[in-house]
Amino acid sequence: MQSGGGDGEREDTCVAAGLGLRGKLDKLAAATRRSRSFLAAEAIQEYVALNSWQIEEIHKGLAEAERGEFASESEVKRVAKKWARCAG
Protein backbone atom coordinates (compact mmCIF):
# COMPACT_ATOMS: atom_id res chain seq x y z
CA MET A 1 0.00 0.00 0.00
CA GLN A 2 1.26 3.47 -0.73
CA SER A 3 0.86 5.78 2.23
CA GLY A 4 1.89 9.37 2.49
CA GLY A 5 2.77 11.52 5.41
CA GLY A 6 1.23 14.56 3.80
CA ASP A 7 4.63 15.84 2.72
CA GLY A 8 4.72 14.19 -0.68
CA GLU A 9 7.01 11.37 0.42
CA ARG A 10 5.60 7.88 0.09
CA GLU A 11 6.58 4.53 1.50
CA ASP A 12 5.19 1.03 0.98
CA THR A 13 3.27 -0.29 3.96
CA CYS A 14 1.52 -3.64 4.31
CA VAL A 15 -1.87 -3.75 6.04
CA ALA A 16 -3.44 -7.05 7.08
CA ALA A 17 -7.23 -7.06 6.81
CA GLY A 18 -9.69 -9.86 7.37
CA LEU A 19 -11.64 -11.16 4.40
CA GLY A 20 -14.81 -9.32 5.49
CA LEU A 21 -13.02 -6.00 5.70
CA ARG A 22 -11.21 -6.60 2.45
CA GLY A 23 -14.51 -7.32 0.71
CA LYS A 24 -16.02 -4.10 2.07
CA LEU A 25 -12.92 -2.19 1.03
CA ASP A 26 -13.16 -3.69 -2.47
CA LYS A 27 -16.80 -2.58 -2.77
CA LEU A 28 -15.96 0.92 -1.54
CA ALA A 29 -13.01 1.13 -3.92
CA ALA A 30 -15.20 0.15 -6.86
CA ALA A 31 -17.97 2.56 -5.86
CA THR A 32 -15.58 5.50 -5.45
CA ARG A 33 -13.28 4.51 -8.32
CA ARG A 34 -10.33 4.63 -5.95
CA SER A 35 -7.77 1.95 -5.22
CA ARG A 36 -7.78 -0.07 -2.02
CA SER A 37 -4.38 1.44 -1.28
CA PHE A 38 -5.70 4.98 -1.62
CA LEU A 39 -8.67 4.31 0.66
CA ALA A 40 -6.55 2.50 3.26
CA ALA A 41 -3.97 5.30 3.31
CA GLU A 42 -6.73 7.89 3.66
CA ALA A 43 -8.30 5.95 6.56
CA ILE A 44 -4.93 5.61 8.31
CA GLN A 45 -4.20 9.33 7.89
CA GLU A 46 -7.57 10.23 9.45
CA TYR A 47 -7.06 7.77 12.32
CA VAL A 48 -3.58 9.10 13.07
CA ALA A 49 -4.76 12.73 12.94
CA LEU A 50 -7.65 12.05 15.32
CA ASN A 51 -5.63 10.04 17.79
CA SER A 52 -2.64 12.39 17.68
CA TRP A 53 -4.95 15.26 18.61
CA GLN A 54 -6.44 13.27 21.50
CA ILE A 55 -3.03 12.24 22.85
CA GLU A 56 -1.79 15.84 22.62
CA GLU A 57 -4.81 17.09 24.58
CA ILE A 58 -4.33 14.38 27.23
CA HIS A 59 -0.68 15.40 27.65
CA LYS A 60 -1.71 19.06 27.97
CA GLY A 61 -4.24 18.13 30.64
CA LEU A 62 -1.71 16.06 32.56
CA ALA A 63 0.80 18.93 32.44
CA GLU A 64 -1.87 21.31 33.77
CA ALA A 65 -2.68 18.87 36.58
CA GLU A 66 1.00 18.51 37.47
CA ARG A 67 1.17 22.31 37.76
CA GLY A 68 -1.87 22.23 40.05
CA GLU A 69 -4.09 23.96 37.50
CA PHE A 70 -7.52 22.60 38.33
CA ALA A 71 -10.97 24.04 37.73
CA SER A 72 -12.55 25.79 40.68
CA GLU A 73 -15.75 24.43 42.22
CA SER A 74 -17.77 27.21 40.59
CA GLU A 75 -16.28 26.44 37.15
CA VAL A 76 -17.16 22.76 37.55
CA LYS A 77 -20.73 23.60 38.59
CA ARG A 78 -21.13 25.99 35.63
CA VAL A 79 -20.00 23.35 33.12
CA ALA A 80 -22.12 20.63 34.76
CA LYS A 81 -25.17 22.91 34.61
CA LYS A 82 -24.50 23.67 30.93
CA TRP A 83 -24.26 19.96 30.01
CA ALA A 84 -27.31 19.07 32.11
CA ARG A 85 -29.34 21.57 30.02
CA CYS A 86 -27.95 20.16 26.77
CA ALA A 87 -28.65 16.56 27.75
CA GLY A 88 -32.14 16.97 29.06
Backbone as a printed PyTorch tensor [residue, N CA C, xyz], in Angstrom:
tensor([[[  0.8430,  -1.1710,   0.0000],
         [  0.0000,   0.0000,   0.0000],
         [  0.8850,   1.2290,   0.0000]],

        [[  0.5410,   2.2090,  -0.7490],
         [  1.2600,   3.4700,  -0.7340],
         [  0.6180,   4.3570,   0.3230]],

        [[  1.4040,   4.8600,   1.2300],
         [  0.8630,   5.7760,   2.2270],
         [  1.7510,   7.0010,   2.2810]],

        [[  1.1260,   8.1300,   2.4450],
         [  1.8870,   9.3660,   2.4860],
         [  1.7800,  10.0290,   3.8290]],

        [[  2.7770,  10.7840,   4.1620],
         [  2.7730,  11.5180,   5.4070],
         [  2.2820,  12.9350,   5.2130]],

        [[  1.7170,  13.2270,   4.0490],
         [  1.2320,  14.5630,   3.7980],
         [  2.3020,  15.4810,   3.2470]],

        [[  3.5380,  15.0000,   3.1890],
         [  4.6290,  15.8450,   2.7230],
         [  5.1100,  15.4500,   1.3370]],

        [[  4.3440,  14.5860,   0.6630],
         [  4.7170,  14.1880,  -0.6790],
         [  5.5760,  12.9350,  -0.7230]],

        [[  6.2050,  12.5750,   0.3900],
         [  7.0090,  11.3660,   0.4230],
         [  6.0920,  10.1790,   0.6240]],

        [[  6.4330,   9.0670,  -0.0140],
         [  5.6030,   7.8780,   0.0860],
         [  6.4790,   6.6870,   0.4250]],

        [[  5.8690,   5.7350,   1.1070],
         [  6.5800,   4.5310,   1.5020],
         [  5.5990,   3.3660,   1.4520]],

        [[  6.0500,   2.2120,   1.0010],
         [  5.1940,   1.0350,   0.9810],
         [  4.9310,   0.5650,   2.4000]],

        [[  3.6720,   0.2210,   2.6640],
         [  3.2700,  -0.2920,   3.9550],
         [  2.2910,  -1.4270,   3.7110]],

        [[  2.4200,  -2.4890,   4.4480],
         [  1.5190,  -3.6350,   4.3080],
         [  0.4820,  -3.5740,   5.4220]],

        [[ -0.7860,  -3.7500,   5.0600],
         [ -1.8670,  -3.7470,   6.0370],
         [ -2.5980,  -5.0750,   5.9350]],

        [[ -2.7080,  -5.7860,   7.0520],
         [ -3.4370,  -7.0540,   7.0770],
         [ -4.8910,  -6.7570,   7.4100]],

        [[ -5.8020,  -7.2560,   6.5780],
         [ -7.2290,  -7.0580,   6.8060],
         [ -7.9400,  -8.3910,   6.6440]],

        [[ -8.9060,  -8.6450,   7.4960],
         [ -9.6890,  -9.8630,   7.3740],
         [-10.4640,  -9.8650,   6.0640]],

        [[-10.9360, -11.0370,   5.6640],
         [-11.6430, -11.1550,   4.3950],
         [-12.8850, -10.2760,   4.3460]],

        [[-13.6100, -10.1630,   5.4550],
         [-14.8070,  -9.3230,   5.4850],
         [-14.4740,  -7.8670,   5.2340]],

        [[-13.4350,  -7.3870,   5.8930],
         [-13.0220,  -6.0010,   5.7050],
         [-12.4910,  -5.7790,   4.2990]],

        [[-11.7460,  -6.7460,   3.8030],
         [-11.2050,  -6.5970,   2.4510],
         [-12.3400,  -6.5300,   1.4270]],

        [[-13.3640,  -7.3460,   1.6160],
         [-14.5140,  -7.3160,   0.7080],
         [-15.2150,  -5.9670,   0.7400]],

        [[-15.3990,  -5.4270,   1.9360],
         [-16.0200,  -4.1030,   2.0690],
         [-15.1530,  -3.0360,   1.4250]],

        [[-13.8580,  -3.1480,   1.6230],
         [-12.9240,  -2.1910,   1.0280],
         [-12.9660,  -2.2810,  -0.4950]],

        [[-13.0470,  -3.5050,  -1.0180],
         [-13.1560,  -3.6880,  -2.4730],
         [-14.4160,  -3.0150,  -3.0210]],

        [[-15.5430,  -3.1940,  -2.3340],
         [-16.8040,  -2.5790,  -2.7730],
         [-16.7070,  -1.0550,  -2.7370]],

        [[-16.1190,  -0.5280,  -1.6660],
         [-15.9620,   0.9230,  -1.5420],
         [-15.0230,   1.4560,  -2.6150]],

        [[-13.9600,   0.7250,  -2.8880],
         [-13.0050,   1.1350,  -3.9210],
         [-13.6970,   1.1880,  -5.2830]],

        [[-14.4910,   0.1770,  -5.5770],
         [-15.1970,   0.1500,  -6.8610],
         [-16.2090,   1.2870,  -6.9530]],

        [[-16.9410,   1.5220,  -5.8540],
         [-17.9730,   2.5640,  -5.8570],
         [-17.3830,   3.9610,  -5.9930]],

        [[-16.1980,   4.1640,  -5.4280],
         [-15.5790,   5.5000,  -5.4500],
         [-14.5500,   5.6490,  -6.5570]],

        [[-14.3030,   4.5330,  -7.2690],
         [-13.2840,   4.5120,  -8.3240],
         [-11.9100,   4.9180,  -7.7840]],

        [[-11.6380,   4.4300,  -6.6010],
         [-10.3340,   4.6320,  -5.9520],
         [ -9.7210,   3.2730,  -5.7050]],

        [[ -8.4280,   3.2290,  -5.5160],
         [ -7.7710,   1.9540,  -5.2190],
         [ -7.9200,   1.6210,  -3.7360]],

        [[ -7.7780,   0.3360,  -3.4250],
         [ -7.7800,  -0.0730,  -2.0170],
         [ -6.6660,   0.6470,  -1.2750]],

        [[ -5.5160,   0.7750,  -1.9210],
         [ -4.3750,   1.4430,  -1.2810],
         [ -4.6940,   2.8880,  -0.9390]],

        [[ -5.3470,   3.5810,  -1.8690],
         [ -5.7030,   4.9770,  -1.6250],
         [ -6.6420,   5.0830,  -0.4270]],

        [[ -7.6890,   4.2470,  -0.4210],
         [ -8.6680,   4.3070,   0.6610],
         [ -8.0530,   3.9240,   1.9990]],

        [[ -7.1940,   2.8980,   2.0160],
         [ -6.5510,   2.4960,   3.2620],
         [ -5.6280,   3.5990,   3.7770]],

        [[ -4.8670,   4.2100,   2.8910],
         [ -3.9710,   5.2950,   3.3070],
         [ -4.7630,   6.4740,   3.8490]],

        [[ -5.8780,   6.7840,   3.1980],
         [ -6.7310,   7.8850,   3.6550],
         [ -7.2930,   7.5840,   5.0490]],

        [[ -7.7490,   6.3460,   5.2550],
         [ -8.2980,   5.9530,   6.5610],
         [ -7.2280,   6.0260,   7.6440]],

        [[ -6.0230,   5.5740,   7.3310],
         [ -4.9330,   5.6130,   8.3100],
         [ -4.5690,   7.0550,   8.6490]],

        [[ -4.5220,   7.9150,   7.6390],
         [ -4.2020,   9.3260,   7.8910],
         [ -5.2350,   9.9580,   8.8200]],

        [[ -6.5060,   9.6780,   8.5940],
         [ -7.5660,  10.2320,   9.4480],
         [ -7.4540,   9.6900,  10.8730]],

        [[ -7.1950,   8.4000,  11.0050],
         [ -7.0600,   7.7720,  12.3210],
         [ -5.8950,   8.3880,  13.0920]],

        [[ -4.7590,   8.5350,  12.4200],
         [ -3.5760,   9.1020,  13.0720],
         [ -3.8350,  10.5560,  13.4780]],

        [[ -4.4700,  11.3250,  12.6090],
         [ -4.7620,  12.7330,  12.9360],
         [ -5.6650,  12.8220,  14.1650]],

        [[ -6.7200,  12.0170,  14.1980],
         [ -7.6460,  12.0460,  15.3220],
         [ -6.9600,  11.6380,  16.6140]],

        [[ -6.2510,  10.5290,  16.5720],
         [ -5.6310,  10.0380,  17.7880],
         [ -4.4510,  10.8870,  18.2280]],

        [[ -3.7310,  11.4850,  17.3090],
         [ -2.6390,  12.3920,  17.6770],
         [ -3.1940,  13.5970,  18.4180]],

        [[ -4.3150,  14.1210,  17.9480],
         [ -4.9520,  15.2630,  18.6120],
         [ -5.3700,  14.8800,  20.0300]],

        [[ -5.9910,  13.7080,  20.1760],
         [ -6.4380,  13.2720,  21.4960],
         [ -5.2660,  13.0870,  22.4520]],

        [[ -4.2050,  12.4580,  21.9900],
         [ -3.0300,  12.2370,  22.8460],
         [ -2.4130,  13.5750,  23.2510]],

        [[ -2.3280,  14.5110,  22.3080],
         [ -1.7850,  15.8370,  22.6200],
         [ -2.6150,  16.5340,  23.7000]],

        [[ -3.9440,  16.4550,  23.5930],
         [ -4.8130,  17.0880,  24.5830],
         [ -4.6800,  16.4100,  25.9470]],

        [[ -4.5290,  15.0920,  25.9680],
         [ -4.3260,  14.3770,  27.2290],
         [ -3.0310,  14.8350,  27.8810]],

        [[ -1.9610,  14.9480,  27.0990],
         [ -0.6790,  15.4030,  27.6550],
         [ -0.7810,  16.8320,  28.1810]],

        [[ -1.5080,  17.6900,  27.4760],
         [ -1.7070,  19.0600,  27.9710],
         [ -2.4390,  19.0480,  29.3070]],

        [[ -3.4850,  18.2240,  29.3970],
         [ -4.2440,  18.1280,  30.6390],
         [ -3.4080,  17.6020,  31.7870]],

        [[ -2.5860,  16.6010,  31.5160],
         [ -1.7090,  16.0630,  32.5560],
         [ -0.6990,  17.1060,  33.0190]],

        [[ -0.1610,  17.8770,  32.0800],
         [  0.7950,  18.9330,  32.4400],
         [  0.1170,  19.9890,  33.3100]],

        [[ -1.1180,  20.3500,  32.9620],
         [ -1.8720,  21.3130,  33.7740],
         [ -2.0880,  20.7620,  35.1820]],

        [[ -2.4430,  19.4930,  35.2710],
         [ -2.6770,  18.8730,  36.5820],
         [ -1.3960,  18.8490,  37.4070]],

        [[ -0.2770,  18.5310,  36.7600],
         [  1.0020,  18.5090,  37.4730],
         [  1.3760,  19.8900,  38.0030]],

        [[  0.9170,  20.9420,  37.3000],
         [  1.1750,  22.3150,  37.7640],
         [  0.1330,  22.7630,  38.7890]],

        [[ -0.8410,  21.8890,  39.0790],
         [ -1.8710,  22.2260,  40.0530],
         [ -2.9740,  23.1040,  39.4810]],

        [[ -3.0840,  23.1390,  38.1630],
         [ -4.0950,  23.9650,  37.5030],
         [ -5.3860,  23.1740,  37.3510]],

        [[ -6.2500,  23.2960,  38.3550],
         [ -7.5210,  22.5950,  38.3330],
         [ -8.6620,  23.6140,  38.2620]],

        [[ -9.8010,  23.1670,  37.7840],
         [-10.9710,  24.0370,  37.7340],
         [-11.4650,  24.2830,  39.1560]],

        [[-11.9720,  25.4780,  39.3760],
         [-12.5500,  25.7900,  40.6790],
         [-13.9140,  25.1000,  40.7950]],

        [[-14.4380,  25.0530,  42.0060],
         [-15.7450,  24.4280,  42.2170],
         [-16.8290,  25.1400,  41.4180]],

        [[-16.7650,  26.4680,  41.3460],
         [-17.7750,  27.2090,  40.5860],
         [-17.6710,  26.9330,  39.0850]],

        [[-16.4640,  26.7720,  38.5790],
         [-16.2840,  26.4390,  37.1550],
         [-16.8640,  25.0610,  36.8430]],

        [[-16.6360,  24.1090,  37.7360],
         [-17.1600,  22.7570,  37.5450],
         [-18.6850,  22.7810,  37.5630]],

        [[-19.2670,  23.5100,  38.5030],
         [-20.7280,  23.6020,  38.5860],
         [-21.3120,  24.2590,  37.3400]],

        [[-20.6500,  25.3000,  36.8280],
         [-21.1280,  25.9890,  35.6290],
         [-21.1380,  25.0470,  34.4250]],

        [[-20.0840,  24.2860,  34.2430],
         [-20.0030,  23.3520,  33.1190],
         [-21.0200,  22.2220,  33.2900]],

        [[-21.1500,  21.7030,  34.5080],
         [-22.1190,  20.6340,  34.7640],
         [-23.5370,  21.1100,  34.4750]],

        [[-23.8350,  22.3460,  34.8600],
         [-25.1690,  22.9130,  34.6110],
         [-25.4070,  23.0550,  33.1080]],

        [[-24.3880,  23.5060,  32.3830],
         [-24.5010,  23.6720,  30.9330],
         [-24.8090,  22.3260,  30.2710]],

        [[-24.0720,  21.2810,  30.6350],
         [-24.2620,  19.9640,  30.0090],
         [-25.5600,  19.3230,  30.4410]],

        [[-26.0210,  19.6210,  31.6480],
         [-27.3070,  19.0720,  32.1100],
         [-28.4300,  19.6550,  31.2580]],

        [[-28.3240,  20.9390,  30.8930],
         [-29.3400,  21.5680,  30.0220],
         [-29.2970,  20.9590,  28.6390]],

        [[-28.0990,  20.7230,  28.1180],
         [-27.9550,  20.1620,  26.7650],
         [-28.4550,  18.7290,  26.7050]],

        [[-28.2940,  17.9780,  27.7660],
         [-28.6500,  16.5610,  27.7520],
         [-30.1360,  16.3320,  28.0270]],

        [[-30.7530,  17.2780,  28.6670],
         [-32.1350,  16.9660,  29.0620],
         [-33.0810,  17.9700,  28.6010]]])
